[in-house]
Amino acid sequence: MTLDGIIGNQDAVRALKGMVSSGRIPHAMMLYENDGCGAMAIVLAFLSEVFCDEHKVSSLIHPDVHYVYPVANGSKVNEKVDNLRAELFLSYWRGLIASNPYALESEVSSAFGIEGKQAGINNAEAKEILETIYLSSVEGGYKAVVVYLPEKMNVASANRLLKAIEEPPEKTLFIMVTHAPEKVMQTISSRCQAIRVLPNTKEEIETALVTRFGKSADEARQAALSAGGSLGIALHGLGDMEDSREQQEMFRTLMDALVRRDLTAVLDCGDAMASLSSREKQKAFCKFAGECLRNIFLVQQGLQHLAGISTDGMAYYSSLARSCRKTFPRLAIGCLDRASMLIDRNVNQKILFCDMVGRLYLNF
């Protein structure tokens, strides 16, 4: 893939093209996106033009492009913690990203066999990076280090890399892709050229699903409506309808219990959320529920045309909009965001979700 083939984000594409054509490429860049919005696709397209080798870069086999990502012991790799490095997971990373550069964070965890684990980028990985970047490039040009989710670096690894990011060897690029720029250490982010990767429009997602991924027009239209601007979410929803149905059923059950003011049923919903098989699924549900609450808010404000709700879903969201307080969607989204944060902090999940649904009950 080249920059000309990127879906949307034309301002970012123009800026990156200008860097390549002028030869004035920042030594450190940070692309920040909502999960699945295509930052990794942009990175691969950009490096394809920098290295003038689309095949090797897109296939993730270029010898001068190195990838770093959060890892943990799991079902596919089990090592001493001090020995855990991205290289041990390279075949799984390559297989996933080469076929789908829009892959979600949860899909990366599944590919690595570390669902439900607290993954991170450790000090041993930082040491490996430093040893790599001070070697000569294999093909005599640039070297690049692509860091996926730098917000998951621990303090020791971030501090070890700081000097190299600030003053890297000649023709060495650091390119980072983050979903939470506010969690990246400020000393790291302040040394990077920031590039915002915007969500795609529904029309862009629908067209891409039909022309690039071979989906039917009806499938593409429905997936684009619920994707929240993320092509990765749209593809995941089409590829794993079971997860999507589970999220929809869980949200409807929760909202029905809130409408009936049935506290026992609400608490049962909290137990069901805590029983989901992985942290990634729990966070995915929180994100899905947040999108549904956004739709309720837009209907309450008379802006349903901005929500992109299907005809079948309009009656449901209109009913919920009439049943809850005007302040409920905003307060509920805050509860969901807080729950996602606490999931990352490994808070007891039964307590976490019991507290969350209790707050929803009080605010409804």
N, C-alpha and C positions, 0 to 999 in steps of 0.2 A: 504494500500500500504506500502511496505517495501522499504528499500534502494536498494535492489536487483531488484526491479521492475521499478526503475527510468529510463527514456529514456535519453540516452546520459549523458554528464557531469560526466564521470567516475572518473576523478581526484577529483572532489568535493565529490563524493560518497565515494571514498576510504578514504579521509580525515575524513569525518564524521563517517564512520565505525570505524576508528582508535580511534576517540574520545570516542565512546561508549564502545569499547572493553577494552580500557585502563582505562576508568573511569575519564579521564582528559578532562573534557568538559569546554570550556571557558564560563564564566558567561554571556558574552554578545557577540553576533554574528550579523553580518549584511550581508545578501545575496543581491547582486545587480544584476539586470537582465534587459533585454529589456522586455517590457510588454508582458505577456503571454508565457514566456519561461520556466516556470515550477518551479520557486523558492518556491511557496507555496506548490507544490507537494513534493518537497524535504524536506521542513520544516515538513510537516505532516509525511512523511516516517521516518525522523530522530527522531521525538518525539515518534513515534510508537515503535521504538527500545529502546529509553531512558526509556519510561514508561512500556515497555513490554505489550502493550495492543493496538494492531492494530485497533480493532473494535471501541473502544471509541474515539481514537485520529482521525481516518479517518472519523468518523461520527461527529466530532467536539462536542462531548458530555462529554469529560473527565473533571471531576470537578477541576482538578489542572492545566488545560491549559486555559488561558484567552486570549481573542482576542481584539485588539484595532485597529481601522481603522477610516479614516476621515468620518465625518457625517455632515449633515445639515438638516434643516427643509425642508420637501418636501411633496409629495402626500400621503405617507404612515405613516410618523411620524411628528407631529408638536408640539414642546415643546418650553418653554422659552429657550433662548440661553444658559443661565447658567446651565440648567438642561440636555442639550443634551449630551448623553453618548452612547457609542457603544452598551451597553446592550439593549437599546431600539430597535436596529436593528438586534439583534442576530438571530432571526428566519430567517430573509432574508439572512443574511450572511451564516448561517449554510446550508440553502437550496441550495444556489448557489455553495459554495466551496466544500461541501461534494459530489455534483454531478459532479463538474468540477473544480478541483484545478488549471486548466490552464486559468481560467476566466480572461478576460481583465479588466482593470480599468474602462472602459466605461460600461461594463456589471455589475460591482459592483454598479456603480451609478444608473443604470437602475433598478437593484434589490431593491435598497433602495428608489427608487422614487425621486431621487434628481438630475435628469438630468438638466444640465444648472446651478446648484447651486455651490457656492464656498464652498466646504467641507473642514473641518479641524479637528484637534485633539486639544481640548481646555483644559483649566486649570482644569475644573471640572473632565475631564477624567483622567488627571495626578493624581489628588487627590484620585480618585477611585482606580487607580493602586497601589498607595502607601499603601492605607488601605488594599488592597487585599494581597500584597506580604508579609506583616508582620504577616499574619495569618498562622497558621499551615496548612500544606497540608492535604487534606481530606484522601488521601490514604497512607500517611506516607512517601512518597518519594520526588521526585523533584516537584517544581512548575515552570511553564513556562508562560511568557507573550510574545505573538506574536504580534508585531507591524507592521501593513501593511501600507506602505507609511509614514515613519517617517518624510519625507521632508515636510509633511503638518502639523507638530506640530507648534503651535505658540511659540514665544520666552518664554512666561511665563510657558507653560507646559513643554517645553524642559528643562528649568532651574530647574523646580521643580523635574524632574525625574533624573537629572544629578547625584546627590549623590547616588541614589539607583542603577543606572546603574554602577557606578564606584565601589561601595561597597555594593552589594546586600546581603540580608539575605542568610544564608547557604542553599545550594541546590535550588537556585532560578536562572532561566535562562531568559535572555532577548534575543529574536530572532527577528530581524527586516528584512523586505523585502522592498527594495527601487527600484524605477525606475529612480531615479535621485540622486545618491550619493553626487554629488557636491552641492545639495541644503540642505542636512542634516546638522544641526549645527555641526561645527567642534568639539566642545567639546563633542558631542555625538558620532560621527563617530570615533573619535580617541580612544575611549574606547572600541571599538568593534573589534572582529576578523573578518576581511573582507573575504568574499567568493564570487568569481565571478561565476555566473550561465551563462554559454555560450549558445548562440543560438544553436538549433539543426541543423543537416544537413538535406538536402532535403530527403535523403534516410531514416533517422530516423523518420521524420515526416510522410512520406508516409507509412512506415511500421506500425507506431502507429495508423494512421487513419484506416488502413485496419484491423489490428488484435485486437485493443482495442475499436475502436469506430464504427466498422461495416460499414465503407464506402467502396464503390466500388473502384477498382484499378484505374479507369479513374478519378473519383472524387478526390481520394487521390493525384494522380499525379498532377492534375491541381492546387489543393489547396496548395500543397507543393511548387510549383513553385513561387507562389505569397505571401508566408507567411513570407518571410524574416527571417527564422530560428525560428519563433514563432509558436508553436503548438496551442496556444490560438487564434492567428489570423487565422490560417487555420480552426479551428473549428468554429470560428465566421463567417468566410466567407461562409462555407458550411451551417451553420444554418440560416444565414440571407442574402440570395442572393440579396434581394432588396437593402440593404445598399451597397453591393459590386458593384452592377450594377450602382447605383447612383454615387459612387465615380469614376468608370471608365468613365461614360458618362460626368461627370463634368471635369475630366482631359482632355479627348479628345476634348471637346468643347473649353477649355482654350488653348490647344496647337494649335488647328486649327485656332483660332483667332490670336495667336501669329505668326503663319506661314503666315497668310494673312496680317499681320501688321495692323489689324483692331482694333484701340484703343477703339472704342465704344463697340465692342463685348467683348474685354478684360475686360473693366470696368463692363459690364453686368455680366461676370463670377464672378467678385469680389462681386457684389451684391448677386449673388446666394449663394456664400460661406457664406456670412454674414447672409443669411436667413436660414441656416441649423438650425434644431430645438434645438440643444444643443451644449455647448462647447465641449463635448466629441466627437460629430460628426465632428465638425470643426477640432479638433486636429487629429482625425482619418483620415480625408481627407489629412491634411498636411503630415501625416506619409505615407499614400498611395502614394501621389504625389512624396514624396522623394524617395520611392522605384522605381517608374517609371523613375525618373531622374537618379538614379543610373544605371538603365539599359541602358539609352541613353549614359551615360558616358562610360560604358563598351563597348558598340558597337563602339563608336568613337575611343576607344583605341585598337580595334581589339580583345577584350577579351570577346566576347559575350558568349563563352562557360562557363564563370564564372557566367553569369547572370541567367542561367536557364530559358531563354525565350522560350515559346512554339513556335512551327513552325508557327502557325497562327499569333503570335505577332511579329515575327522577322521582317517581311516586314514593319510593322508600326514603330517599334523602329528604324530601319535602315533609314527610310525616315526622321524621326525627327532628327536623328544624322547628316544627311547631311544638314538639313535646318537651324540648329542653330549653334552659335559660339561654338568653343571648350571649352570656359570658361563658357558657360551658365549653364550646369548642376551643377557645383560646386557653382557658385554664387546663382543659384536658390534654391539649398538646404539650403544655408545660410538664404535666405529670408523666407523659410518655417519654419526653426527652430526658427527664430526671431518671426514669427507670432504665433507659438505655445507658446512661452514664454509670449508674450503679451496677449494671450487669458487667460492664468493663472492669469495675473495681472489685468484682468477685463477691459482692454482697449476697448473703443467703437469699436464694431465689423465692422461697415460700414467703419469707417476711417481706421481701421487696414487692412482690405482686399483690400480696394481701394489702399492703399499705397503699399501693397504686389504685387498686379498684375501690378501696375505701374512700380515697380522695375523690375519685370520679363519682361515687354515690353521693357524697356530700355536696358536690358542685352541680349535679345534674338539675 
